[in-house]
Amino acid sequence: MMHGFEASAAETGDLLGSVRRALRVLEAVAAGGDGITAKAVARRAGLTLPTTYRLLHTLVHEGYLVRLHQSRGYGLGYKLTGLHRRLCQQLEVTPGVLSVLHQIHDECAAAAYFTVFRDEEIVVAEVVDSPSARRAEPLDVGFHQAPHATAFGKVMLSSLPAERRRDHLRQQGLPRLTERTITTPDVLEEDLAGVRRSGVAIEVGEFQGGLSCLAAPVFDAGGKVAGALATSVPVELFEQRHRQLGDAVRAGATRVSQLIGGTAQP
């Protein structure tokens, strides 16, 4: 017979397992698109069909999925819209900020990024791209790794007090991503000092070989760096268009600063 603690641990493990399986089903429907069948979901999620049906029914009941009767399949539910809207609010991705990103993307034919501080992390809050000007993989919403190798990461690292910056880099480390990645603390400090002086950060092939990124800071109402606006293009395009990219990103960062804090510069 199970003791109370053992029973509680078993129940907790089963609950966590159920949550993980439900999330796998949700991700499978998102990846499969409208009309994906239960059999296809089970195959993608690696679950038995009876388990998949049970989880699909629960997720439909709770509003996270919908049953599409005409296609006899499933799709994402409308409750996710509210979650996405609240996440955007928490990351300060307002319609105005999104409009600025679209303008940079349209003007420069380049992917545009907005990053913010969230707790102790430098996080990608929004990306605007297109098939002809795709984002750098894996720079998607939620990406928070390798700030020492990205232009937006350097902008935001350069704004931190020295002790906080050292703590941040100690936790993240300075992994070598390409042969151009800066992995020496003293060299990185010199690079960040240059970012503070110029007001922009540029990296060429440090995050990914053949890719260049440029970023400018976004300020809050108190004049502190609250985030960054950035763009990325292949190296050969950057060499031709770095002036246009720099002007567009600086202007965009100024507009986002005004939207977020009512200020354009510190």
N, C-alpha and C positions, 0 to 999 in steps of 0.2 A: 504494500500500500504506500502511495506517495505521501511524504511529509508535506506540510504547508508550503515551505520554501521551495521544494522541488516542484510542486504543482504549479506554484506561481511562476517559476522560471520556465516551465514547459508551456504554460499559457502565453507568457510573454513572447517566447520564441515562435509559437504558432501565429500569434497576432502579427509579429514583424514579418513573418513569411507571407501572410495574407496580404499585408500592405505592399510588400515588394512585388508580389504577383499581380496585384491590381495596377500598380504603376507600370509594369511591363505590358499589360493589356492596353493601358492608355497610350503608351508610347507606340505600340504596334498599330493602333488605329490611326494615330497621328501620322505615322510613316506610310501607312497603306492608303490613306485618303478615303474620301466618301465612298461608301458602298463595300468596304472590305468585309468579307464573310467571316463568320466565327471560326471556320476551319483555317482560314488564312491567318487570323489573329493567333490561334493556337499554335500554328506552325512558327510564326514570327516570335512569339513569346516563349516558345519551348514548353508549353503546358498541355495537359490532357484536354480533350474537348469538353468533358463534363465540368472541369474546373473553369475553363474559359467561359462557358455559357453562364455559370453562376456569377462570375465576376462581371461579365458584360451586363447581366440583368441588374446587378447592384449599381454599377456605374451609370446605367441608363436611369434607374430609379432616382439616383442622387443628382442627376442633371449634368454629369461630366461627359456623358456620351448620349447620342440619340440613335434610335432605331429607324433606319430608312427603309420603309416597307416596299417602295417601288423597286429598289435595287436589291432588296432582301439582305441588306448589310448594315453596317454601322458607320457613324461619323462622330466627330468631336461635338460635345455638347456646349450649350450656350452659357453654362455656368463658368466655363473657362474664361469667357470674355471679361467677367467681373474681376477674376483673379489677375488677368493680364493688365487690366486698367489700374488696379491698385498697385501692382508692381511698378508700372510706369510712373505713377504718382510718387512712389517711394524713391525711385531713381531720378526724379525730376525730368522725365521725358515727356514734356508738355507738347501740345500741338505746335506751338511756336518753335520749340527746339527741333522737332521733327521736320518742320518746314525748312529750317536752316540747313539741316543735313541733306534734304532733297535738293536744295538749291546748289549746294557745293557739289553734289553728285552730278547734277545736270550740267553745271557750268564747266566742270573739270573732267567729266567722263571718268570718274574715279570713285572708288568706295569711300564713304564718309563714316566716321566713328565718333561717338560721344561717350566719354568715360567719366566716372565719378568716384569719390571716396565712399565706400560703404563699410562702416565699422573700421577695421584696420586694413581693408583691402582696396586695391585700385581695380575697378571693375568696368568692363564694357557694358554700358547701359543701353545703347542702341546702335544699329548699323543700317546704313542705306546703301544698297548696291544693285546690280542688274547683271544679266547674263553676259553683257559685253564689258562690264567693269565690276568684276566679282571681288568680294571681300577676301582678305588673306585668311586662309584656313590655319588655325581653328579660331579666328577672331570673331566670335559670336557673342550674343548677350550672355553675360555671366562669366566670360573669360577673365581671369585674374592672375595668371601666371606671368613670369618673366618680365617684370616691369623694367629691368635693367637693359632689356634688348629692344623695347618698343619706344617709338617717339612719344606717344601719349604717356607711357610709364615714366619716361625721363622727365617730362614736364612736371608731372605730379610728384615724383621723388624729389626733384630739385626744390620744391616748395616746402618740404618738410623740415622741421628743426633737425639738426645733425644727429642728435641722440635717437630721435624717433626714426629717422631714415636708417641709421645703423641697425636698429632693432628689426625694422621691416626687411632689410636685406639679409639679416642674419636668419630670419625665418624662411625667406624665399630662396636664399642662396643665389649664386651667380653662375648658373649652369651654362656651359658652352653650347649654343644652338647652331652656330656656323663658325667658320674660321675667323669671322670678323667680330664675333660677340666679345664684348668687354667682360672679362672675368676677374680682373684685378681691382680691389676696392679703391686704391689710390687713383688709378687711371679713370675709374668711373666717377670719382669725386671731381676730377678735373673736367670731365665731360659735362657733368651736371652744373658746375660753376659756369661753363660756357653757355648752357641753356638759360641760366638765370640772367646772364648779361644780355643775351640776344633776344630773349622772350619767345624763342621758338626752339623746338628740338627736331633734329633730322637724324635718321638712321638709314644707312645704306647697307643692306645685306647682313645686318646683325641679328634680326629675328628669323628671316628666311633668305636663303641665297637668291639673288635676282630680284629682290623686292626692296623698295624704298618707301619710307614713311616720313611724314612731316606733321607736327602737332603744335598747337598754340594753347595757352592756358585760358580757362574760364574762371572768372572771379565772382565771389559772392558779394553781398552788400557791404561787408566789412573790408573788402579789398583782398581777401585771402583766396588762394587758388582752391576752387571747389571741384574742378574737373578739367577736361581737355577736349578739344576738337581736333580730329586728325583725318588724314587721308593716306591712301596707299596706292602705289602704281608700280609696274615693273621698272627696274633700274634704268633701262634705255629711255623710257618715257619721262622719267624724273629728270634726267639730264637735259631733256629738251624743254620741259615745262615747269621747272622748279619755281620760277618767278610767279607764274599764274597760280600754281598750287599754294604757294606761300601767301599771296595776296588774298586768295579765296578763304583759306583757313583762318588767317588773322581777322578778316572782316567777319567771318562767321562766328568766331570766338567772341568778338566784341558784341555782336547781336545777342548771342546766348547769355553773355554776362549781364546785359541789360534786361533780358527776360527773367533771369534767375534772381538777380540781386539789385537791379536798378543801377548798376555801375558798369563801366566799360573797362576800367583798369584799376590797379591798386592805388 
